[in-house]
Structures are given as structure tokens and as C-alpha cells.
Amino acid sequence: MAPAATHSALAELFNCSGKTFPLAGTGTTALEMAIANCTKRGDNVFVVSHGCFENRSIEICTRKGLNTDVLSAQWGKTIPVGDINKKLRYLESQISQLFYWV
């Protein structure tokens, strides 16, 4: 498939009116891009951390100069939804983006 056709097919697939392009990379690449494209220095972000990928997102957010509020669980444990909702209600007026990787 030609590049223009690939871009067009991606736009249709994702119902996107903007420009699309394929990018090969690791999960960290996707995480870095998501944070880079959705936030700016000084934004407030809330990260619910259950392990490796969320810890990477915390590092990326810190490196970018984001105000990062973290709710984390011990390895192998989960955070009760009620705790997340309580924190979200508290932060509601301050959050720029919510990164929650399932």
C-alpha cells in the first residue's frame, strides 16, 4: 500500500480528520508520544500507578516538567475504584490529562 493510501486508511479507521501516520516503536515510545502530545510544561497530571508502565509515565511527566500527582499500589495489588474516584473528585479542577493504562 502506498504511503498516501496508508495515511488515508488510518484516518478512516480512527475517524480522524487530521493527519495520520504509522510509527513503529516500543510501548515506551507510545507512552512518550501520548504524554508529549497531550500536555505542556506546568500541566497537572494524575497517574494511577500499578507498575512498570505507569512508573515510566511518572518519569516522563517529571522530565517534561509536569506537576504529577500519583496514586500508586504495591506490586501485585490494585487500587480500589473508590480511592481513585475520591482522588479524582479532589483533583477535578486541576487535572489536564488522566493517564490510566490498563
N, C-alpha and C positions, 0 to 999 in steps of 0.2 A: 504494500500500500504506500502510495506517495505521501510525503510529509503533509501536504495541504489536506489530503483526504483523511489522514490520521487526525489532524487537528480538528477538522470538521466533525468527524465521527465522535471524538471525545466531547466536543461541545454539545452534540446532540445527546450523547449518553448521559452527561451530567447536567443537562438542561441549563447550559451556561451561555450567556450572551457575550461574555468577554473572550479573550484569547486563551486557548488551552495549549498545553504541550506535554508530551510524555517526558518523564525524568526517571532514570534508573538510579537507585541508591538504596541505602540501608534504612532501617526503621528510624535510626537517629537522624538521617537526612530528612525524612518526612517530618519528624518532630521539630527539627530546627526550622524548616520552612514554614510550618504551621505557626510557630511562635513568631518568627520574623515577619510574616505577612499579616498577622492579626494584632500585633501590639507595637507600641513605640516606647522608647525610654521614658520611665516615670509612670507608666501604666500600672494599675493594681491588678494582680492576678491571684487566683486561688487555685492551688493544686491539691487534689486529693491523692495522696501517695500510698501505693500498695507495694512498691518495689522498684526494680531497676529502671524501667522507662520513665516513671514519674520522677525518680531521683535525677535522671538525666534532664528532664524538663526543668527541674528546680535549678540545676547548674546552668542551663541555657538561659533561663529567665534572669538569674543573678548576673551572669556575664553581660546580658543585654541591658542591665540597669533597671529591671522591673522590680516593683515592690511586690514581693512574693510572699503570700500567706499560705502556709502549708498545714494540712491536716493529714497526719500520717498514722499508719498502722504498723505494728511489728510484723516481721516476716511471717507469712502464712496466716495472718489474721486479717479480718475485714473491719471496715469502719461502718458502724450501724448507720442506715439511711437517715435516721432521726438526728444523729450527730451532724451529718452533712447538711441536712436541711436547716438545723439550728445555726450552723456557721454561715450558711448562705443568707439566711434572714438577717444576721448581724452585719454581713458584708455587702448586702444588696446594693446599696447606693455607691459603693466604692469599686465594684468589680468591673474590669474592662473585658476580660475573657475568662472563660472557665475551661480548663484543660482537664478532662477526665478520660483516661484511657482504660478501656475495659478489656 
